[in-house]
Amino acid sequence: MAVLAIFLLTIGTLLVLLGVLLVLVGTLLTAIGVALIPIGVALIAVGTFLLIRRLLGRDRTRSHFG
């Protein structure tokens, strides 16, 4: 019985540690994801701004020569 108790205690401890590790990894990935969202939004905004500026810039130069 002592061997079974030690075995179950070891397995239980490993499962708890694995669970804690998975929670920490999940928290870290969530934090990284939350940080990446505003960075991505900012990059989309800058890219859209530059694209619109370029398109409007070409239209303005054509209208000046026309």
C-alpha positions as CSV (number, residue, x, y, z in Angstrom):
1,M,0.0,0.0,0.0
2,A,2.9,2.4,0.7
3,V,4.2,1.9,-2.8
4,L,0.8,2.7,-4.3
5,A,0.4,5.7,-2.1
6,I,3.8,7.1,-3.1
7,F,3.0,6.4,-6.8
8,L,-0.3,8.2,-6.6
9,L,1.2,11.1,-4.7
10,T,4.0,11.4,-7.4
11,I,1.5,11.2,-10.3
12,G,-0.8,13.7,-8.6
13,T,2.0,16.1,-8.0
14,L,3.2,15.9,-11.6
15,L,-0.4,16.5,-12.8
16,V,-0.7,19.6,-10.6
17,L,2.6,20.9,-11.8
18,L,1.7,20.3,-15.4
19,G,-1.6,22.1,-14.9
20,V,0.1,25.1,-13.3
21,L,2.6,25.2,-16.2
22,L,-0.2,25.1,-18.8
23,V,-2.0,27.9,-17.0
24,L,1.2,30.0,-16.9
25,V,1.9,29.3,-20.6
26,G,-1.7,30.2,-21.5
27,T,-1.4,33.4,-19.5
28,L,1.8,34.3,-21.2
29,L,0.3,33.6,-24.7
30,T,-2.8,35.6,-23.8
31,A,-0.6,38.6,-22.7
32,I,1.4,38.3,-26.0
33,G,-1.8,38.2,-28.0
34,V,-3.2,41.2,-26.2
35,A,0.0,43.1,-26.9
36,L,0.0,42.1,-30.6
37,I,-3.6,43.3,-31.3
38,P,-2.9,47.1,-30.9
39,I,0.4,46.8,-32.7
40,G,-1.4,45.1,-35.6
41,V,-4.2,47.7,-35.6
42,A,-1.6,50.5,-35.6
43,L,0.2,48.9,-38.5
44,I,-3.0,48.6,-40.5
45,A,-3.9,52.2,-39.8
46,V,-0.4,53.4,-40.9
47,G,-0.6,51.3,-44.1
48,T,-4.0,52.5,-44.9
49,F,-3.0,56.1,-44.3
50,L,0.0,55.7,-46.6
51,L,-2.0,53.9,-49.3
52,I,-4.7,56.6,-49.3
53,R,-2.2,59.4,-49.3
54,R,-0.4,57.8,-52.2
55,L,-3.6,57.3,-54.2
56,L,-4.8,60.8,-53.5
57,G,-1.4,62.2,-54.2
58,R,-1.4,60.7,-57.7
59,D,-4.9,62.0,-58.3
60,R,-3.9,65.5,-57.3
61,T,-0.8,65.5,-59.5
62,R,-2.9,64.4,-62.5
63,S,-5.5,67.0,-61.9
64,H,-2.8,69.7,-61.8
65,F,-1.4,68.7,-65.2
66,G,-4.8,68.2,-66.7
